[in-house]
Amino acid sequence: GKATGNWGDGAPRTRVPTKFETVRVVPSASEPDASRKMLEDADLGKYLERTSVKAKETYIDLKHISEEMRAHQGESGAYYIL
């Protein structure tokens, strides 16, 4: 179905508002030392610990959700499988 609200008249009812407050990157489980070095070399080392961020509110459009997985598309158009 369709809805009204923050994302406009006719927005899909599977649209979920999202706002990131913190971010954290996690090194690879199979190569943690090399992964940590890569992140630090890319100036992302500060995000190895939970870090507060200022981000605008956005949304995701749910494509599939079950106990095993979730698939969604972000406002940017990128797809995510979790």
SEMI-529660 format. One record per residue: residue number from 1; y, z, x of N, C-alpha, C in turn; residue in three letters. Coordinates in steps of 0.05 Angstrom, whole numbers, plus 5000, padded with zeros to 4 digits. Atoms other than C-alpha are relative to their C-alpha. Layout:
<recs>
+-----+------+------+------+------+------+------+------+------+------+-----+
|   k |  npy |  npz |  npx | capy | capz | capx |  cpy |  cpz |  cpx |   r |
+-----+------+------+------+------+------+------+------+------+------+-----+
| NUM |    Y |    Z |    X |    Y |    Z |    X |    Y |    Z |    X | ALA |
...
+-----+------+------+------+------+------+------+------+------+------+-----+
</recs>
This chain:
<recs>
+-----+------+------+------+------+------+------+------+------+------+-----+
|   k |  npy |  npz |  npx | capy | capz | capx |  cpy |  cpz |  cpx |   r |
+-----+------+------+------+------+------+------+------+------+------+-----+
|   1 | 4976 | 5000 | 5016 | 5000 | 5000 | 5000 | 5025 | 5000 | 5017 | GLY |
|   2 | 4975 | 5001 | 4987 | 5073 | 4999 | 5017 | 5016 | 5026 | 4992 | LYS |
|   3 | 4984 | 4976 | 5005 | 5124 | 5056 | 5021 | 5029 | 4995 | 5007 | ALA |
|   4 | 4973 | 5000 | 4992 | 5197 | 5070 | 5030 | 5004 | 5024 | 5019 | THR |
|   5 | 4996 | 4977 | 4982 | 5227 | 5118 | 5081 | 5013 | 4991 | 5026 | GLY |
|   6 | 4987 | 5004 | 4974 | 5248 | 5121 | 5154 | 4997 | 4972 | 5011 | ASN |
|   7 | 5006 | 5025 | 4987 | 5218 | 5054 | 5172 | 5006 | 4976 | 4982 | TRP |
|   8 | 4991 | 5022 | 5017 | 5246 | 5013 | 5115 | 4983 | 4996 | 4975 | GLY |
|   9 | 5014 | 5007 | 5025 | 5227 | 4990 | 5046 | 4977 | 4981 | 5006 | ASP |
|  10 | 5023 | 5018 | 4996 | 5158 | 4959 | 5046 | 4984 | 5007 | 5025 | GLY |
|  11 | 5016 | 4992 | 4976 | 5133 | 4995 | 5109 | 4972 | 5007 | 4992 | ALA |
|  12 | 5028 | 4993 | 5007 | 5057 | 5001 | 5110 | 4996 | 5030 | 4998 | PRO |
|  13 | 5005 | 4972 | 5004 | 5031 | 5068 | 5086 | 4984 | 5012 | 5023 | ARG |
|  14 | 5015 | 4991 | 4977 | 4990 | 5072 | 5150 | 5019 | 5003 | 5024 | THR |
|  15 | 4981 | 4996 | 4978 | 5054 | 5077 | 5192 | 5006 | 5030 | 5003 | ARG |
|  16 | 4998 | 4972 | 4994 | 5059 | 5145 | 5225 | 5023 | 5005 | 5019 | VAL |
|  17 | 4979 | 4994 | 4981 | 5124 | 5171 | 5256 | 4990 | 5016 | 5023 | PRO |
|  18 | 5009 | 4987 | 4976 | 5116 | 5195 | 5327 | 5024 | 5005 | 5018 | THR |
|  19 | 4979 | 4995 | 4980 | 5162 | 5228 | 5377 | 4988 | 5016 | 5023 | LYS |
|  20 | 5011 | 4987 | 4977 | 5141 | 5245 | 5447 | 5019 | 5021 | 5010 | PHE |
|  21 | 4983 | 4978 | 4989 | 5166 | 5312 | 5473 | 4992 | 5007 | 5029 | GLU |
|  22 | 5009 | 4996 | 4973 | 5124 | 5318 | 5536 | 4982 | 4977 | 5008 | THR |
|  23 | 5018 | 5021 | 4989 | 5085 | 5271 | 5581 | 4985 | 5012 | 5024 | VAL |
|  24 | 5016 | 4992 | 4977 | 5029 | 5282 | 5632 | 4982 | 4977 | 5006 | ARG |
|  25 | 5019 | 5020 | 4991 | 4990 | 5232 | 5673 | 4977 | 5015 | 5013 | VAL |
|  26 | 5024 | 4987 | 4990 | 4919 | 5249 | 5694 | 4987 | 4982 | 5020 | VAL |
|  27 | 5014 | 5016 | 4980 | 4886 | 5225 | 5758 | 4973 | 4991 | 4991 | PRO |
|  28 | 5026 | 5010 | 5006 | 4823 | 5184 | 5754 | 4979 | 5021 | 5006 | SER |
|  29 | 5022 | 4980 | 4995 | 4760 | 5228 | 5748 | 4982 | 4990 | 5023 | ALA |
|  30 | 5018 | 5010 | 4979 | 4721 | 5182 | 5795 | 5013 | 4999 | 5027 | SER |
|  31 | 4985 | 5001 | 4975 | 4775 | 5177 | 5849 | 5025 | 5016 | 4999 | GLU |
|  32 | 4976 | 4984 | 5004 | 4822 | 5236 | 5840 | 5020 | 5000 | 5023 | PRO |
|  33 | 4982 | 4999 | 4977 | 4851 | 5237 | 5910 | 5016 | 4974 | 5003 | ASP |
|  34 | 4987 | 5027 | 4998 | 4866 | 5162 | 5913 | 5018 | 4996 | 4976 | ALA |
|  35 | 4984 | 5003 | 5024 | 4892 | 5164 | 5842 | 5026 | 5016 | 5002 | SER |
|  36 | 4977 | 4982 | 4997 | 4938 | 5223 | 5856 | 5020 | 4987 | 5020 | ARG |
|  37 | 4983 | 5013 | 4980 | 4965 | 5187 | 5919 | 5015 | 4976 | 4988 | LYS |
|  38 | 4988 | 5023 | 5013 | 4977 | 5123 | 5879 | 5023 | 5008 | 4981 | MET |
|  39 | 4979 | 4990 | 5018 | 5016 | 5162 | 5826 | 5024 | 5011 | 5015 | LEU |
|  40 | 4978 | 4989 | 4984 | 5057 | 5199 | 5878 | 5015 | 4977 | 5014 | GLU |
|  41 | 4986 | 5022 | 4987 | 5072 | 5134 | 5916 | 5017 | 4984 | 4980 | ASP |
|  42 | 4985 | 5014 | 5021 | 5096 | 5104 | 5850 | 5022 | 5018 | 4988 | ALA |
|  43 | 4980 | 4981 | 5009 | 5143 | 5164 | 5842 | 4994 | 5011 | 4972 | ASP |
|  44 | 5009 | 4988 | 5026 | 5102 | 5190 | 5783 | 4987 | 5027 | 5004 | LEU |
|  45 | 5013 | 4975 | 4994 | 5078 | 5253 | 5817 | 5010 | 5023 | 4983 | GLY |
|  46 | 4990 | 4978 | 5016 | 5124 | 5298 | 5776 | 4987 | 5001 | 4972 | LYS |
|  47 | 5013 | 5000 | 5026 | 5085 | 5277 | 5714 | 4971 | 5008 | 5001 | TYR |
|  48 | 5028 | 4989 | 4998 | 5019 | 5305 | 5741 | 4998 | 5027 | 4985 | LEU |
|  49 | 4998 | 4976 | 5017 | 5042 | 5368 | 5705 | 5015 | 4993 | 4975 | GLU |
|  50 | 4986 | 5006 | 5025 | 5066 | 5369 | 5634 | 5030 | 5002 | 5004 | ARG |
|  51 | 4972 | 5002 | 4995 | 5139 | 5347 | 5635 | 5015 | 4993 | 4974 | THR |
|  52 | 4984 | 5006 | 5024 | 5191 | 5348 | 5580 | 5014 | 4973 | 5004 | SER |
|  53 | 4986 | 5026 | 5000 | 5220 | 5280 | 5562 | 5018 | 4998 | 4976 | VAL |
|  54 | 4983 | 5007 | 5023 | 5276 | 5255 | 5518 | 4993 | 4972 | 4991 | LYS |
|  55 | 5009 | 5026 | 5010 | 5250 | 5199 | 5475 | 5009 | 4997 | 4971 | ALA |
|  56 | 4992 | 5004 | 5028 | 5272 | 5167 | 5411 | 4975 | 5001 | 4983 | LYS |
|  57 | 5022 | 5000 | 5018 | 5229 | 5173 | 5350 | 4990 | 4971 | 4997 | GLU |
|  58 | 5011 | 5026 | 5003 | 5182 | 5115 | 5341 | 4978 | 5002 | 4979 | THR |
|  59 | 5022 | 4998 | 5020 | 5119 | 5100 | 5300 | 4976 | 4986 | 5012 | TYR |
|  60 | 5024 | 5015 | 4995 | 5048 | 5077 | 5305 | 4989 | 4990 | 4973 | ILE |
|  61 | 5014 | 5010 | 5024 | 5011 | 5033 | 5254 | 4970 | 5004 | 5005 | ASP |
|  62 | 5029 | 4995 | 4997 | 4940 | 5059 | 5245 | 4985 | 4975 | 4992 | LEU |
|  63 | 5017 | 5023 | 5006 | 4889 | 5003 | 5247 | 4972 | 5009 | 4993 | LYS |
|  64 | 5026 | 4989 | 5005 | 4826 | 5045 | 5247 | 5000 | 5030 | 5008 | HIS |
|  65 | 5003 | 4972 | 4992 | 4810 | 5119 | 5247 | 4974 | 5010 | 4990 | ILE |
|  66 | 5025 | 4988 | 5007 | 4744 | 5155 | 5248 | 4996 | 5024 | 5018 | SER |
|  67 | 5005 | 4977 | 4983 | 4712 | 5216 | 5280 | 4997 | 4992 | 5029 | GLU |
|  68 | 5006 | 5009 | 4973 | 4694 | 5174 | 5341 | 5024 | 4987 | 5014 | GLU |
|  69 | 4978 | 5014 | 4987 | 4758 | 5135 | 5353 | 5024 | 4995 | 4982 | MET |
|  70 | 4977 | 5008 | 5015 | 4827 | 5114 | 5333 | 5011 | 4975 | 5013 | ARG |
|  71 | 4986 | 5024 | 4990 | 4860 | 5046 | 5341 | 5026 | 4998 | 4986 | ALA |
|  72 | 4973 | 5003 | 5012 | 4934 | 5037 | 5330 | 5017 | 4981 | 5016 | HIS |
|  73 | 4981 | 5017 | 4987 | 4991 | 4991 | 5346 | 5027 | 5014 | 5000 | GLN |
|  74 | 4975 | 4987 | 4998 | 5056 | 5019 | 5372 | 5023 | 4982 | 4992 | GLY |
|  75 | 4977 | 5016 | 5007 | 5126 | 4997 | 5354 | 5005 | 4978 | 5020 | GLU |
|  76 | 4996 | 5021 | 4979 | 5127 | 4958 | 5420 | 4982 | 4976 | 4996 | SER |
|  77 | 5019 | 5022 | 5004 | 5069 | 4916 | 5395 | 4974 | 5004 | 5015 | GLY |
|  78 | 5024 | 4994 | 4984 | 5019 | 4945 | 5445 | 4978 | 5013 | 4982 | ALA |
|  79 | 5023 | 4988 | 5014 | 4949 | 4964 | 5418 | 4989 | 5022 | 5018 | TYR |
|  80 | 5012 | 4977 | 4986 | 4916 | 5030 | 5437 | 4974 | 5007 | 4986 | TYR |
|  81 | 5026 | 4991 | 5010 | 4843 | 5050 | 5429 | 4995 | 5027 | 5013 | ILE |
|  82 | 5004 | 4973 | 4990 | 4832 | 5125 | 5436 | 4974 | 5011 | 4990 | LEU |
+-----+------+------+------+------+------+------+------+------+------+-----+
</recs>
